Amino acid sequence: MTSPVIHRVTALDLAVRPVVWPFAEERRAEIAAHFAEKQRERPKIWNGRVLLGRDAVFTDGHFAATYFETDFASFLAWRDWGFPDPAVFNGFGMGALRTSDGAFVLGEMAQHTANSGRIYFPSGTPDLDDIRDGALDIPGSVVREVAEETGLTADDYAAEADWHCVVSGRVIAMIQVLNLDMPGEVARARIEANLAREAEPELSAIHLVRGMSDLTPSMPRFVTAFIAQRLASR
């Protein structure tokens, strides 16, 4: 398996355009049956509209791509079936919360979610709410996902200017470091208190990563590759 590649960029140019996705059109019946099975396993998932990417280009600190709208059922089938259309990628923003004592803060997805048990930074598949003036607003998506999953707002952290685009197979994770002015245990306690107030939180646990020994198989390769690079650069 190819190791993830990390591109450090300062600009994101992600246009949203109408695109007909042959995979979704040609395999509609199979996709519907697959989603029905997944809903039986996790009744809370729903078939909303999401955005996927294609035509990714990295040049001189710049990342450009085209995004198009599809349904979550098609995305889920494409992902679960091993990415049968290699021209498409799942590209999303992630907020890498880093505490004042150097720990990264990750969340474990709750049982009712499509990614239950996986541990990673606050993130989410882009949707129609992330479109601004015909383009995908990844910075805005990161702020929204961090707030929804942890209760932390943009007033709680200082976002670094650069983006670390981790390419791992058909995934491109656009990671922005968000520096918190609080130590790890305080951050974890604050997030856990917020989760306790929610009827059905997206996260079931909070994990602090201070070194390589804190990495686990439940963390995706694009997350562990990014953390390993950051730890090595200290």
Order of alpha helices (4+ residues) and beta strands (2+ residues): beta-beta-alpha-alpha-beta-beta-alpha-beta-beta-beta-beta-beta-alpha-beta-beta-beta-alpha-beta-alpha
